[in-house]
Amino acid sequence: MAGSIRTILIIVIGGAVACAYLYFLSRLGVKARARASLATVLIVGVAGGYYVTALNPLVEHLPRGLDLAGGVHVVLEAVATPEVPVTDAAMIGAMDIIQRRVDALGVKEPYIQRSGNRIIVELAGVDDPNKAIDVIGKTALLEFIDEQGNIVVTGKDLKKADVGTRGTEEAVVLLEFNAEGAKKFAEATANNVGKHILILLDKQTISAPVVNEAIPNGRAEISGYESVESAYRLAIQLNSGALPVALEVVENRSVSATLGQDSISQSKTAAIVGIAAVAVYMLLYYRFPGLIADIALAFYIFITLGVLALLRATITLPGIAGIILSVGMAVDANVIIFERCKEELRSGQTPRSAIVNGFKNALRAIVDSNVTTLISAGVLMWLGSGPIRGFAVTLSVGVLSSMFTAIILTRFLLLAVVNSGVYRGRKIFFGY
């Protein structure tokens, strides 16, 4: 409650400050308004850059993939039984259930692939392979049986499973049956008052409570868990359903970061050097507009990392490649725009008209090239998996961010510079 009130207050105060600032700008002349806008952008950029790089690094909020952070590698093999043979349908069903269980664990960008009668699972950021197997590989066949050996209800009658506590310490799994299961359970408890009803998981008795009275609401609980975590793992298994085929663990190991810390450091160095080289080139070739492009590029990097952190996107080495590739595309858009502006200046246009017409003439080419890239990234997200999908996500976010900074932010800054009187039409500013 306190957190919600704090959030509302921040929004209200921030909105009031923004409205007051806009009113202040509206009262200024053209030059003063442009200079105030430039100063605001630079102050916000410097303060925001310091915050997300030094005080609260954005990179630390990004989950890392198996190649950067390590995790677990598990191989499960389907085992045929007289009752349940291994079929394509059974393997597809097992893959679907494992996917749902992994999603419930909150693991980002898991790698789940079928190879014949085997299912390969790689989970980034998970330290204990045994805990992973407890969730993704157990059959989770739930049965309630009376003292005569009659099956009362099974996991098929289950509506949902949840986790709760009894008192202050003991964790329990709370069960709620569907309409048919509730009817069966009410009848069974009414007929077995004072007797035991055994709760079996994968044919192993995990609890044998005594029925004190009939339970007509279709609710039950399984107790005896040492921690909420262990109860939660069972709830995940029960909610996702029993596996349609028996799976046997044939490989189970922890995986260290495949790149190693040295390779990660080298990748960071390469990214920094590449971005710095692009920034220096833009500054030397396009002079003052190149400086504006470098400022927009810095905003692009912060926006991209911020969106990825908000999406909790998992960063892998291909993902880093996608970000760096989109950096080049962001600069490419500025190059097209600036060349169009130079053409307008050569034809005798004023600096302001040259900027407006240059952006207008370059817009079509920029949108076309970026849309085709987004289509390719969309196909990779649709058909790819694991690192390939991570590459597509980071590339898509980077492309959209680069379009915003190149088309909107760069245009705003250039026009603000011209309107402020800093730009006086000297040709050297555009490097021609």
ZAMARGU-4260 file (C-alpha; in steps of 0.2 Angstrom, whole numbers, plus 5000, padded with zeros to 4 digits):
<rodrens>
0) 5000/5000/5000 | 5014/5012/5005 | 5023/5008/4989 | 5008/5012/4978 | 5005/5028/4987
5) 5023/5033/4984 | 5022/5028/4966 | 5006/5039/4964 | 5015/5054/4972 | 5030/5052/4961
10) 5019/5052/4946 | 5008/5067/4952 | 5024/5077/4957 | 5033/5073/4941 | 5018/5078/4930
15) 5016/5094/4939 | 5034/5098/4937 | 5033/5094/4918 | 5018/5105/4916 | 5026/5119/4925
20) 5042/5117/4914 | 5032/5117/4898 | 5023/5133/4903 | 5039/5141/4907 | 5046/5136/4889
25) 5030/5143/4881 | 5033/5160/4889 | 5051/5162/4881 | 5056/5168/4864 | 5062/5156/4850
30) 5080/5158/4854 | 5078/5157/4873 | 5066/5142/4871 | 5078/5133/4860 | 5093/5136/4872
35) 5083/5130/4887 | 5078/5114/4877 | 5096/5111/4873 | 5102/5113/4891 | 5088/5102/4897
40) 5092/5088/4885 | 5111/5089/4890 | 5108/5090/4909 | 5095/5075/4908 | 5107/5066/4897
45) 5123/5068/4908 | 5113/5065/4924 | 5104/5050/4917 | 5120/5043/4910 | 5129/5045/4926
50) 5115/5036/4935 | 5114/5021/4924 | 5132/5019/4922 | 5139/5023/4939 | 5126/5024/4952
55) 5114/5010/4946 | 5122/5001/4931 | 5109/4995/4919 | 5119/4981/4913 | 5118/4973/4931
60) 5099/4972/4929 | 5100/4961/4913 | 5099/4942/4915 | 5113/4933/4907 | 5112/4918/4896
65) 5120/4901/4898 | 5135/4907/4888 | 5138/4922/4899 | 5132/4916/4916 | 5132/4897/4916
70) 5118/4886/4922 | 5113/4868/4921 | 5112/4856/4906 | 5100/4841/4908 | 5096/4827/4895
75) 5080/4817/4898 | 5077/4801/4888 | 5060/4794/4886 | 5058/4776/4892 | 5044/4765/4885
80) 5033/4755/4897 | 5020/4741/4893 | 5006/4754/4897 | 5014/4769/4889 | 5024/4768/4873
85) 5036/4782/4866 | 5027/4791/4852 | 5029/4807/4843 | 5013/4813/4852 | 5019/4808/4869
90) 5036/4817/4866 | 5027/4833/4860 | 5016/4833/4875 | 5031/4830/4886 | 5040/4845/4878
95) 5025/4856/4881 | 5024/4852/4899 | 5042/4854/4902 | 5041/4871/4894 | 5027/4876/4905
100) 5036/4870/4921 | 5052/4880/4915 | 5041/4896/4912 | 5034/4894/4930 | 5052/4894/4937
105) 5054/4911/4929 | 5070/4906/4919 | 5072/4917/4904 | 5077/4911/4887 | 5078/4893/4891
110) 5085/4881/4878 | 5073/4866/4876 | 5076/4854/4861 | 5070/4837/4856 | 5083/4825/4849
115) 5074/4808/4844 | 5068/4801/4861 | 5078/4813/4871 | 5074/4831/4877 | 5089/4843/4880
120) 5086/4857/4893 | 5098/4871/4897 | 5093/4884/4910 | 5104/4899/4913 | 5106/4906/4930
125) 5101/4890/4939 | 5114/4883/4950 | 5108/4866/4956 | 5104/4853/4943 | 5095/4842/4955
130) 5082/4856/4959 | 5079/4858/4941 | 5076/4840/4938 | 5064/4839/4953 | 5053/4852/4944
135) 5055/4848/4925 | 5058/4829/4925 | 5047/4821/4938 | 5031/4813/4932 | 5020/4821/4946
140) 5007/4808/4946 | 4995/4813/4960 | 4983/4800/4967 | 4971/4800/4983 | 4968/4782/4988
145) 4957/4775/5002 | 4962/4761/5014 | 4954/4748/5002 | 4965/4753/4988 | 4952/4762/4978
150) 4958/4778/4969 | 4947/4792/4974 | 4954/4807/4964 | 4969/4810/4953 | 4979/4824/4946
155) 4967/4824/4931 | 4953/4830/4943 | 4964/4845/4949 | 4959/4863/4946 | 4974/4871/4953
160) 4988/4869/4966 | 4995/4883/4977 | 5007/4886/4991 | 5003/4891/5009 | 5009/4890/5026
165) 5001/4882/5042 | 5005/4892/5057 | 5021/4902/5054 | 5033/4889/5048 | 5026/4873/5040
170) 5023/4874/5021 | 5009/4866/5013 | 5002/4863/4995 | 4984/4869/4994 | 4974/4859/4981
175) 4957/4864/4973 | 4948/4851/4963 | 4937/4854/4948 | 4918/4851/4949 | 4919/4833/4945
180) 4934/4830/4957 | 4926/4840/4971 | 4911/4829/4970 | 4922/4813/4970 | 4932/4820/4985
185) 4916/4825/4995 | 4909/4807/4993 | 4925/4799/4997 | 4928/4809/5013 | 4910/4807/5019
190) 4912/4788/5017 | 4929/4787/5026 | 4927/4798/5041 | 4939/4792/5055 | 4950/4783/5041
195) 4965/4787/5032 | 4966/4793/5014 | 4983/4791/5007 | 4991/4804/4995 | 5003/4797/4983
200) 5015/4806/4971 | 5023/4795/4958 | 5016/4780/4967 | 5026/4785/4983 | 5015/4789/4999
205) 5019/4807/5004 | 5005/4809/5017 | 4991/4799/5025 | 4979/4811/5034 | 4964/4805/5044
210) 4948/4811/5038 | 4939/4820/5052 | 4924/4826/5043 | 4917/4826/5025 | 4925/4840/5014
215) 4911/4846/5002 | 4921/4861/4995 | 4934/4851/4985 | 4949/4858/4994 | 4963/4848/5002
220) 4981/4851/5007 | 4997/4841/5007 | 5009/4845/5022 | 5026/4840/5028 | 5037/4851/5018
225) 5052/4859/5025 | 5052/4875/5015 | 5040/4885/5004 | 5052/4882/4990 | 5050/4863/4990
230) 5031/4865/4991 | 5032/4877/4977 | 5041/4865/4966 | 5027/4852/4968 | 5014/4865/4965
235) 5022/4869/4948 | 5022/4850/4943 | 5004/4848/4948 | 4998/4863/4939 | 5007/4858/4923
240) 5000/4841/4923 | 5008/4824/4923 | 5021/4819/4910 | 5013/4808/4896 | 5029/4797/4895
245) 5042/4791/4908 | 5058/4801/4907 | 5075/4796/4913 | 5089/4807/4917 | 5104/4802/4906
250) 5115/4818/4909 | 5115/4830/4923 | 5128/4843/4925 | 5132/4861/4929 | 5138/4872/4915
255) 5150/4887/4918 | 5150/4902/4907 | 5155/4895/4890 | 5164/4911/4885 | 5174/4913/4902
260) 5177/4929/4911 | 5192/4934/4899 | 5181/4932/4884 | 5167/4943/4892 | 5179/4956/4896
265) 5186/4956/4878 | 5168/4957/4871 | 5165/4973/4882 | 5181/4980/4876 | 5177/4977/4858
270) 5160/4985/4860 | 5167/5000/4868 | 5181/5002/4855 | 5169/5000/4841 | 5156/5013/4848
275) 5170/5025/4851 | 5177/5023/4834 | 5160/5027/4826 | 5158/5042/4837 | 5175/5049/4833
280) 5171/5046/4814 | 5155/5055/4815 | 5163/5070/4824 | 5177/5072/4812 | 5167/5070/4796
285) 5151/5079/4800 | 5158/5091/4813 | 5144/5099/4824 | 5130/5088/4817 | 5142/5073/4821
290) 5142/5079/4839 | 5123/5079/4839 | 5123/5062/4832 | 5135/5056/4845 | 5123/5063/4859
295) 5109/5054/4851 | 5119/5038/4850 | 5122/5039/4869 | 5103/5041/4871 | 5101/5026/4860
300) 5112/5015/4871 | 5103/5020/4887 | 5086/5018/4879 | 5090/5001/4872 | 5097/4994/4888
305) 5083/5002/4898 | 5070/4993/4887 | 5079/4977/4888 | 5080/4978/4907 | 5062/4982/4908
310) 5058/4967/4897 | 5070/4956/4908 | 5077/4950/4891 | 5091/4938/4893 | 5108/4944/4886
315) 5119/4932/4877 | 5134/4934/4865 | 5122/4934/4850 | 5112/4947/4859 | 5127/4958/4862
320) 5130/4956/4843 | 5112/4962/4839 | 5115/4978/4850 | 5131/4982/4841 | 5124/4979/4824
325) 5109/4991/4828 | 5122/5004/4833 | 5129/5004/4816 | 5111/5005/4809 | 5108/5020/4820
330) 5123/5029/4813 | 5119/5024/4796 | 5102/5033/4797 | 5111/5049/4803 | 5123/5047/4788
335) 5108/5047/4776 | 5100/5062/4785 | 5116/5072/4785 | 5120/5069/4767 | 5102/5074/4762
340) 5105/5090/4773 | 5121/5094/4764 | 5113/5092/4747 | 5100/5105/4752 | 5113/5117/4759
345) 5122/5116/4742 | 5106/5120/4733 | 5106/5137/4743 | 5093/5132/4756 | 5094/5140/4773
350) 5101/5129/4787 | 5084/5127/4795 | 5076/5123/4778 | 5090/5111/4774 | 5087/5101/4790
355) 5068/5100/4788 | 5069/5095/4770 | 5084/5083/4773 | 5075/5074/4786 | 5060/5073/4775
360) 5069/5066/4760 | 5079/5053/4770 | 5064/5047/4780 | 5057/5035/4767 | 5074/5026/4764
365) 5077/5025/4783 | 5060/5017/4787 | 5061/5005/4772 | 5078/4998/4778 | 5073/4997/4796
370) 5056/4989/4792 | 5065/4975/4782 | 5077/4972/4796 | 5062/4971/4809 | 5053/4958/4797
375) 5069/4947/4797 | 5070/4949/4816 | 5052/4944/4818 | 5055/4928/4808 | 5070/4924/4819
380) 5059/4926/4835 | 5045/4916/4828 | 5056/4901/4821 | 5071/4903/4832 | 5075/4898/4850
385) 5087/4901/4863 | 5102/4912/4858 | 5094/4915/4841 | 5078/4922/4848 | 5089/4933/4860
390) 5098/4940/4845 | 5081/4944/4837 | 5075/4953/4853 | 5090/4964/4855 | 5091/4968/4837
395) 5072/4973/4836 | 5073/4984/4852 | 5089/4992/4845 | 5082/4995/4828 | 5066/5004/4836
400) 5077/5014/4848 | 5089/5019/4833 | 5074/5025/4823 | 5068/5036/4837 | 5085/5044/4841
405) 5089/5046/4823 | 5072/5053/4816 | 5065/5062/4831 | 5079/5066/4844 | 5093/5071/4831
410) 5080/5082/4822 | 5075/5090/4838 | 5093/5094/4843 | 5098/5101/4826 | 5083/5112/4825
415) 5086/5118/4843 | 5104/5122/4838 | 5099/5132/4823 | 5085/5141/4832 | 5096/5145/4847
420) 5108/5155/4836 | 5123/5143/4839 | 5122/5137/4821 | 5126/5152/4810 | 5126/5144/4793
425) 5145/5140/4793 | 5147/5126/4780 | 5161/5119/4790 | 5148/5113/4803 | 5142/5100/4790
430) 5159/5096/4784 | 5158/5101/4766
</rodrens>
